[in-house]
Amino acid sequence: MRTSIIKIGNSSGIIIPREVMRTLGLTERSAVTMQVSTDGIVIKKTPARNGWSEAAQKMRRNGDDELLLPDVFEDEVFEEW
């Protein structure tokens, strides 16, 4: 498949045909990863955040979502703010 490099502000971009976007399930807001090698560029769909909500709920149930450092330190002075 052939496409073109276009100027986008101070950068450049490529046009990804609609059929490729549809086949991969991508939208204009999709996150992708880009790998550069000496002979080309590989653009891959970034995996969706499947299971994050369930994992966060499990962390909460297990008490694993506590702050590692206190939100406010005992010697903090707020009058300066």
Rosetta silent file (secondary structure, phi, psi, omega in degrees, C-alpha in Angstrom):
SEQUENCE: MRTSIIKIGNSSGIIIPREVMRTLGLTERSAVTMQVSTDGIVIKKTPARNGWSEAAQKMRRNGDDELLLPDVFEDEVFEEW
SCORE:     score description
SCORE:     0.000 S_00000001
   1 L     0.000  138.186 -177.896    0.000    0.000    0.000 S_00000001
   2 L  -112.869  139.653  177.029    1.317    3.417   -0.899 S_00000001
   3 L  -144.004 -178.828 -176.110    0.645    6.676    0.967 S_00000001
   4 L  -120.739  153.513  171.616    2.167   10.135    1.284 S_00000001
   5 E   -92.674  131.964 -179.568    4.057   12.084    3.895 S_00000001
   6 E  -123.692  158.711  177.293    2.416   15.453    4.600 S_00000001
   7 E   -85.304  131.716  176.894    3.426   18.543    6.573 S_00000001
   8 E  -130.431   97.016 -176.112    1.548   19.069    9.865 S_00000001
   9 L    62.509 -126.259  177.809    2.736   22.281   11.528 S_00000001
  10 L   -90.170    3.257 -177.337    6.432   21.833   12.314 S_00000001
  11 E  -115.667 -176.339  175.070    6.116   18.055   11.979 S_00000001
  12 E  -128.513  158.076  179.166    5.260   15.540    9.296 S_00000001
  13 E  -146.199  172.082  175.567    2.637   12.808    9.170 S_00000001
  14 E  -119.226  153.773  176.535    1.343   10.050    6.977 S_00000001
  15 L   -92.249  122.559  177.328   -2.153    9.504    5.686 S_00000001
  16 L  -100.151  119.160 -177.902   -3.584    6.194    6.870 S_00000001
  17 L   -58.408  147.354 -178.066   -6.349    5.040    4.532 S_00000001
  18 H   -54.485  -41.012 -178.386   -9.834    4.691    6.016 S_00000001
  19 H   -63.689  -37.125  176.895   -9.976    0.961    5.235 S_00000001
  20 H   -66.330  -43.950  178.371   -6.766    0.355    7.227 S_00000001
  21 H   -58.854  -46.263 -178.752   -8.181    2.374   10.132 S_00000001
  22 H   -64.408  -45.270 -179.364  -11.418    0.383   10.015 S_00000001
  23 H   -59.718  -40.457 -178.579   -9.627   -2.977    9.750 S_00000001
  24 H   -87.229   -6.905 -178.734   -7.466   -2.214   12.799 S_00000001
  25 L    71.961   33.306 -179.182  -10.294   -0.599   14.771 S_00000001
  26 L   -97.526  153.020  171.421   -8.469    2.738   14.994 S_00000001
  27 L  -125.368  178.641  178.830   -9.931    6.239   15.253 S_00000001
  28 L   -65.707  -16.419  179.809   -8.307    9.671   14.997 S_00000001
  29 L  -102.931    1.849 -177.260   -7.836    9.549   18.794 S_00000001
  30 L   -65.347  141.701  173.825   -6.369    6.026   19.000 S_00000001
  31 L   -85.330  138.379  177.535   -3.037    5.581   20.756 S_00000001
  32 E  -134.383  161.493  172.139   -0.379    3.793   18.742 S_00000001
  33 E  -110.715  150.587 -179.398    3.254    2.867   19.240 S_00000001
  34 E  -127.252  127.889  176.835    5.923    3.566   16.670 S_00000001
  35 E  -114.238  131.052 -178.595    9.114    1.565   16.236 S_00000001
  36 E  -110.239  132.750  175.059   11.892    2.955   14.066 S_00000001
  37 E  -127.209  179.265 -177.766   14.535    0.778   12.432 S_00000001
  38 L   -67.180  -22.783 -176.917   17.208    1.471    9.843 S_00000001
  39 L  -117.797   10.591  178.750   14.913    0.443    6.993 S_00000001
  40 E   171.808 -175.316  179.422   11.456    1.544    8.090 S_00000001
  41 E  -128.098  134.854  175.611    8.803    2.474   10.621 S_00000001
  42 E  -116.078  123.187  177.748    6.316    0.087   12.231 S_00000001
  43 E  -108.925  124.325 -177.749    3.138    1.585   13.693 S_00000001
  44 E  -121.929  145.111  174.874    1.181   -0.706   16.016 S_00000001
  45 E   -64.638  131.380  176.682   -2.173   -0.388   17.698 S_00000001
  46 L   -80.662  132.127 -179.418   -1.714    0.137   21.442 S_00000001
  47 L   -57.294  143.644  177.004   -3.675   -2.423   23.454 S_00000001
  48 L   -67.137  163.661 -178.821   -6.824   -1.067   25.065 S_00000001
  49 L   -86.010   49.139 -179.837   -6.914   -0.698   28.834 S_00000001
  50 L   -62.138  134.341  175.218   -9.034   -3.808   29.231 S_00000001
  51 L    85.929   -4.303 -177.879   -9.461   -4.890   32.827 S_00000001
  52 H   -63.707  -41.735 -178.795   -8.165   -1.669   34.421 S_00000001
  53 H   -62.598  -46.043  179.493  -11.450   -0.902   36.153 S_00000001
  54 H   -63.824  -39.330  179.490  -11.691   -4.398   37.621 S_00000001
  55 H   -65.281  -39.877  178.709   -8.039   -4.279   38.716 S_00000001
  56 H   -65.329  -39.935  178.100   -8.594   -0.911   40.454 S_00000001
  57 H   -65.378  -39.005  177.812  -11.649   -2.279   42.270 S_00000001
  58 H   -65.374  -41.622  177.358   -9.653   -5.329   43.386 S_00000001
  59 H   -59.442  -41.999 -179.652   -6.845   -3.069   44.648 S_00000001
  60 H   -63.662  -45.173  179.372   -9.413   -1.084   46.660 S_00000001
  61 H   -61.293  -37.238 -178.432  -10.917   -4.232   48.196 S_00000001
  62 H   -84.897   -3.819 -178.535   -7.425   -5.469   49.156 S_00000001
  63 L    74.211   19.272 -178.795   -6.356   -2.082   50.553 S_00000001
  64 L   -88.315    9.026 -178.200   -3.582   -1.831   47.951 S_00000001
  65 L  -106.878   19.126  178.916   -4.598    1.679   46.870 S_00000001
  66 L   -74.878  150.060  177.280   -3.198    3.543   49.881 S_00000001
  67 L   -65.889  141.537  177.143   -0.787    6.438   49.331 S_00000001
  68 L   -79.230  -29.578  176.686    2.886    5.549   49.696 S_00000001
  69 L  -123.429  148.401  178.711    3.646    9.037   51.029 S_00000001
  70 L   -62.146  147.024  179.310    1.328   11.217   53.104 S_00000001
  71 L   -67.077  -35.818  178.391   -0.706   13.743   51.149 S_00000001
  72 L  -130.534  130.196  178.659    0.275   16.468   53.647 S_00000001
  73 L   -83.538  149.702 -176.381    3.451   16.426   55.717 S_00000001
  74 L   -60.650  -33.170 -176.730    3.269   17.263   59.424 S_00000001
  75 L   -93.973   11.528 -178.975    5.754   20.151   59.119 S_00000001
  76 L   -72.540  135.551 -179.998    4.054   21.717   56.089 S_00000001
  77 L  -112.984  118.806 -175.323    3.171   25.432   56.465 S_00000001
  78 L   -91.287  -12.571 -178.141    0.191   26.587   54.415 S_00000001
  79 L   -63.367  -28.851 -179.088    0.321   30.280   55.307 S_00000001
  80 L   -69.267  -20.571 -178.764    3.046   30.769   52.687 S_00000001
  81 L   -74.951    0.000    0.000    0.627   29.672   49.969 S_00000001
